[in-house]
Amino acid sequence: MTDIRTVSSREAFANRWLRLREDEIEYADGTRGIYTVVEKKDFALVVPWTGDGYWLVEQYRYALGRREWEFPQGAWPDGASGTAAELAAAELAEEAGLTAGAMRHLGRLNSAAGYAANAFDVFLATDLVEGEPQREATEADMVHRWFPTAELHAMIADGTFRDSHSLAALALVQLIG
């Protein structure tokens, strides 16, 4: 049962990274309104675990105006495609220079269901082999580092590690990983 009916839809903005759609909607009681939806590519997020800790990447996040620690994550570039597992492996190698001997799919989560239509697949990567990252030009400032589990937990507690997708992925790791 649909609680909201789309009356009309128009593209308000689009570029190579996202599409902004504005829908005129009608609720079950006949009330009308506008709903704006961000359409982005689905992505993969990989949680690299080795020993008693995790590999993280840090980069400048323009929208926030600061550098942020997070797990490697990303979408296929234009013209490329593959499975979610292949994307996770590619992002792991690209951003952290790591290759996983084992990659386990933990689940699929919504990115931001209140306004975005995309989702992401979460993978736990283990049996890691270190190599050189193959970062894109937009990731040139990225760094990667291994953190003991206790230090990551302290970063969560003090607000240093706050990427919502990474925190949700870590919850999956701790619950079912």
C-alpha positions in Angstrom: 0.0 0.0 0.0 1.4 3.4 -1.0 0.7 6.2 1.4 1.9 8.9 -1.0 1.1 9.2 -4.7 3.4 11.0 -7.1 1.3 13.5 -9.1 4.2 14.9 -11.2 8.0 14.8 -11.3 10.7 17.1 -12.7 14.4 17.2 -12.8 15.5 20.3 -10.8 19.3 19.7 -11.3 21.7 17.2 -12.6 25.5 16.8 -12.9 27.7 13.7 -13.2 27.5 12.9 -9.5 23.8 13.4 -8.7 20.3 14.2 -9.9 17.9 16.3 -7.9 14.3 15.4 -8.5 11.3 17.5 -7.3 8.0 15.6 -7.1 4.6 17.0 -6.5 2.9 14.5 -4.2 -0.5 13.7 -2.7 -1.0 12.1 0.7 -3.8 9.6 1.4 -6.0 12.4 2.8 -5.7 14.4 -0.5 -3.2 17.0 0.9 -0.6 17.9 -1.7 3.0 18.9 -1.2 6.5 18.8 -2.7 9.1 16.2 -2.0 12.7 16.6 -3.2 14.8 13.5 -3.8 18.5 13.2 -4.3 19.4 10.4 -6.8 23.0 9.1 -6.6 24.7 5.9 -7.6 24.7 3.1 -5.1 28.1 2.5 -3.5 30.1 -0.1 -1.6 31.7 0.4 1.8 34.4 -2.0 3.0 35.5 -2.5 6.6 39.2 -3.7 6.5 40.0 -5.6 9.6 43.3 -7.2 10.6 44.8 -8.2 13.9 42.8 -6.3 16.5 42.0 -3.2 14.5 40.8 -1.5 11.4 42.2 0.4 8.4 40.7 3.8 7.9 41.1 6.5 5.3 41.0 10.2 6.0 40.2 12.9 3.4 39.0 16.5 3.2 35.2 16.6 2.9 34.4 19.8 1.3 30.7 20.0 2.4 31.8 19.7 6.0 34.9 22.0 5.7 37.2 19.5 7.4 39.1 16.2 7.2 37.2 13.1 8.2 38.2 9.5 9.0 36.0 6.8 7.5 36.1 3.3 6.0 37.0 3.0 2.3 33.9 3.6 0.2 32.8 4.7 -3.3 30.8 4.2 -6.4 31.8 3.0 -9.9 33.2 5.9 -12.0 31.3 6.8 -15.2 31.7 4.0 -17.8 32.6 1.3 -15.3 30.4 -1.3 -13.7 30.5 -4.6 -11.9 29.2 -6.4 -8.8 29.1 -4.8 -5.4 31.9 -7.2 -4.3 34.1 -6.1 -7.2 33.4 -2.5 -6.3 34.3 -3.1 -2.7 37.6 -4.7 -3.7 38.4 -1.9 -6.1 37.7 0.8 -3.5 39.8 -1.0 -0.9 42.8 -1.2 -3.3 42.3 2.3 -4.7 42.0 4.1 -1.4 44.0 2.1 1.1 46.3 -0.1 -1.1 44.9 -3.2 0.4 43.9 -6.5 -1.1 41.6 -8.8 0.8 42.0 -12.6 0.9 38.4 -12.8 2.1 35.5 -10.5 1.5 32.2 -11.1 3.3 29.0 -9.3 2.4 27.3 -8.1 5.7 24.3 -6.3 4.3 22.8 -3.5 2.3 21.8 -0.3 3.9 19.9 2.9 2.8 22.1 5.9 2.5 19.7 8.6 3.7 16.1 7.4 3.2 14.6 10.7 4.2 15.9 12.4 1.0 18.1 10.1 -1.0 17.2 7.1 -3.2 20.6 5.3 -3.1 21.9 2.4 -0.9 25.2 0.8 -0.1 26.6 -2.7 0.4 28.8 -3.3 3.4 31.7 -5.8 3.2 34.1 -7.1 5.8 37.6 -7.5 4.4 40.1 -9.8 6.1 43.4 -11.5 5.3 44.7 -8.2 4.1 47.8 -7.7 2.0 49.3 -4.2 1.9 50.2 -2.4 -1.3 50.3 1.0 -2.8 47.0 2.9 -3.1 45.9 3.8 -6.7 43.9 7.0 -5.8 41.9 9.1 -8.1 42.9 12.8 -8.6 40.1 13.8 -6.3 41.6 11.6 -3.5 45.1 12.9 -3.8 45.0 14.3 -0.2 43.7 11.0 1.2 45.8 9.1 3.8 45.2 5.7 5.3 46.2 4.2 8.6 45.6 1.2 10.9 43.9 1.8 14.2 43.6 -0.6 17.1 39.9 -1.4 18.0 40.2 0.4 21.4 41.5 3.6 19.6 38.7 3.5 17.1 36.2 3.2 19.9 37.8 6.2 21.6 37.5 8.1 18.3 33.8 7.3 18.2 33.3 8.4 21.8 35.2 11.7 21.3 33.5 12.6 18.0 36.7 12.1 15.8 35.1 9.2 13.9 31.6 10.3 12.9 30.9 9.2 9.3 27.4 7.8 9.5 27.9 5.2 6.8 31.0 3.9 8.5 29.4 3.8 11.9 26.4 1.8 10.5 28.9 -0.6 8.8 30.8 -1.0 12.1 27.5 -1.9 13.8 26.9 -4.6 11.2 30.5 -5.9 11.8 29.9 -6.1 15.6 26.5 -7.6 15.3 27.0 -10.2 12.5 30.6 -10.0 11.3 
